Amino acid sequence: MREQRRTNFIIPLSAILITLVFGMMMIEPNFFELGERRYKKVDDNSHIINLGRFALQTPNKFKYVELEGIDSFVGLITDGTDSIEFDFGWYSNDLTSEDWRLTTEQVNGRKSVIGYSNSYGTAIHFPNLGNDNSLTVYAGTMPKETALDIFRTIKIPD
């Protein structure tokens, strides 16, 4: 009887764990590969941060900080002073509010909208990335040219 209770508990628990693992892999296909391989040294001063859905080159002192989003992949990349925030998902800000001055630019073969705002700093938006997703990256604390240099390194896999 006791052995049957343990079996009745283990089988559903195993099914839940398998479902969670496969679910994580569906949400982030590179989930199990991103740990130490997230950072790739470019030179003595910079590295590429690979976040799975996109990658960008930053100074070495910038590190990725995981944030919890409700309906999108969000996060922070910071050196402790300056920060870059991002939102990848269905409801990513398209920068069309009245406070943004907008220009368009091709970045690594993708259409992007670059916005400048006195209130929010500098941002870039990549629309139509498949499955109704888009990406918006913000840099509110760094000089515009520094932010643009980083934004222009963003690579989004097909």
C-alpha positions as CSV (number, residue, x, y, z in Angstrom):
1,M,0.0,0.0,0.0
2,R,2.8,2.4,1.0
3,E,4.7,1.6,-2.2
4,Q,1.6,2.3,-4.3
5,R,1.2,5.8,-2.7
6,R,4.8,6.6,-3.5
7,T,4.3,5.5,-7.1
8,N,1.0,7.5,-7.3
9,F,3.0,10.6,-6.2
10,I,6.1,10.1,-8.3
11,I,4.4,9.5,-11.7
12,P,2.4,12.8,-11.7
13,L,5.4,14.7,-10.3
14,S,7.6,13.4,-13.1
15,A,5.0,14.4,-15.7
16,I,4.9,17.9,-14.3
17,L,8.7,18.2,-14.3
18,I,9.0,17.0,-17.9
19,T,6.2,19.4,-19.0
20,L,8.1,22.3,-17.3
21,V,11.4,21.4,-18.9
22,F,9.8,21.2,-22.4
23,G,7.8,24.3,-21.7
24,M,11.0,26.2,-20.9
25,M,12.6,24.9,-24.0
26,M,9.7,26.1,-26.1
27,I,9.8,29.6,-24.6
28,E,13.6,29.9,-24.8
29,P,15.1,27.3,-27.1
30,N,18.6,28.0,-25.9
31,F,17.6,27.8,-22.2
32,F,20.1,25.1,-21.2
33,E,23.0,26.6,-23.3
34,L,23.0,30.2,-22.1
35,G,24.8,30.0,-18.7
36,E,28.5,30.8,-19.2
37,R,28.1,30.9,-22.9
38,R,26.0,34.0,-22.7
39,Y,29.1,36.3,-22.9
40,K,31.5,36.1,-25.8
41,K,34.7,38.2,-25.6
42,V,35.2,40.4,-28.7
43,D,38.3,42.3,-27.5
44,D,39.8,43.6,-24.3
45,N,37.0,46.2,-24.0
46,S,33.8,44.5,-25.2
47,H,31.8,41.4,-25.3
48,I,28.7,40.1,-27.0
49,I,25.8,39.3,-24.7
50,N,23.7,36.5,-26.3
51,L,20.1,36.5,-24.9
52,G,18.8,33.8,-27.2
53,R,16.2,35.9,-29.0
54,F,18.8,38.6,-29.8
55,A,22.4,39.5,-29.1
56,L,24.3,42.8,-28.7
57,Q,27.8,44.0,-28.1
58,T,28.5,46.1,-25.0
59,P,31.5,47.1,-22.9
60,N,32.8,44.2,-20.8
61,K,31.5,45.7,-17.5
62,F,27.9,45.4,-18.7
63,K,26.1,42.3,-17.3
64,Y,22.7,40.8,-18.0
65,V,20.2,40.9,-15.1
66,E,17.1,38.7,-15.5
67,L,13.8,40.3,-14.8
68,E,10.4,38.6,-14.7
69,G,7.9,39.6,-17.4
70,I,4.2,38.8,-17.4
71,D,3.7,38.3,-21.1
72,S,7.1,39.0,-22.7
73,F,10.9,38.5,-22.3
74,V,12.2,41.5,-20.4
75,G,15.6,42.2,-18.8
76,L,18.2,44.7,-17.9
77,I,21.8,45.0,-19.0
78,T,23.8,47.2,-16.7
79,D,27.3,48.2,-15.5
80,G,25.9,49.6,-12.3
81,T,25.7,53.1,-13.6
82,D,24.2,53.0,-17.0
83,S,21.4,50.6,-18.0
84,I,19.8,49.1,-21.1
85,E,16.4,47.7,-20.7
86,F,14.6,45.5,-23.2
87,D,11.1,44.1,-23.9
88,F,10.6,41.3,-26.5
89,G,7.0,40.2,-27.0
90,W,3.6,41.0,-28.4
91,Y,3.2,44.3,-26.5
92,S,6.6,45.8,-26.9
93,N,6.4,49.6,-27.1
94,D,6.5,50.8,-30.7
95,L,7.6,54.3,-29.7
96,T,4.7,56.0,-31.4
97,S,3.6,58.1,-28.4
98,E,3.9,61.8,-28.8
99,D,7.1,62.1,-26.7
100,W,9.4,60.3,-29.2
101,R,11.2,61.8,-32.2
102,L,11.6,59.0,-34.6
103,T,13.9,57.9,-37.5
104,T,14.1,54.6,-39.3
105,E,17.3,52.6,-40.0
106,Q,18.3,49.2,-41.1
107,V,20.3,47.4,-38.3
108,N,22.0,44.2,-39.4
109,G,19.4,43.7,-42.1
110,R,16.4,44.4,-40.1
111,K,14.0,47.4,-40.2
112,S,14.2,49.4,-37.0
113,V,12.7,52.6,-35.6
114,I,15.0,54.7,-33.4
115,G,13.5,57.1,-31.0
116,Y,14.8,60.0,-29.0
117,S,13.0,61.5,-26.0
118,N,13.9,64.0,-23.4
119,S,11.9,62.0,-20.8
120,Y,13.0,58.4,-21.7
121,G,16.4,58.7,-23.5
122,T,17.2,56.7,-26.6
123,A,15.4,53.6,-27.8
124,I,15.2,51.3,-30.7
125,H,12.2,49.2,-31.9
126,F,12.3,46.2,-34.2
127,P,8.8,45.4,-35.4
128,N,7.4,42.2,-37.0
129,L,9.9,39.6,-35.7
130,G,7.5,36.7,-36.2
131,N,4.6,35.3,-34.1
132,D,3.5,39.0,-33.6
133,N,6.6,39.7,-31.5
134,S,8.7,42.8,-31.6
135,L,11.7,44.1,-29.6
136,T,12.2,47.4,-28.0
137,V,15.5,48.3,-26.3
138,Y,15.8,51.5,-24.1
139,A,18.9,53.4,-22.8
140,G,17.7,56.2,-20.6
141,T,20.9,56.8,-18.7
142,M,23.7,56.9,-21.3
143,P,24.6,59.4,-24.0
144,K,22.6,59.1,-27.2
145,E,25.7,58.2,-29.3
146,T,26.8,55.5,-26.9
147,A,23.3,54.0,-26.9
148,L,23.2,54.1,-30.7
149,D,26.6,52.4,-31.0
150,I,25.3,49.5,-28.9
151,F,21.9,49.4,-30.6
152,R,23.6,49.1,-34.0
153,T,25.2,45.8,-32.9
154,I,21.9,44.1,-32.2
155,K,21.5,40.9,-34.1
156,I,18.2,39.0,-34.2
157,P,18.3,35.4,-35.5
158,D,15.8,34.5,-38.2
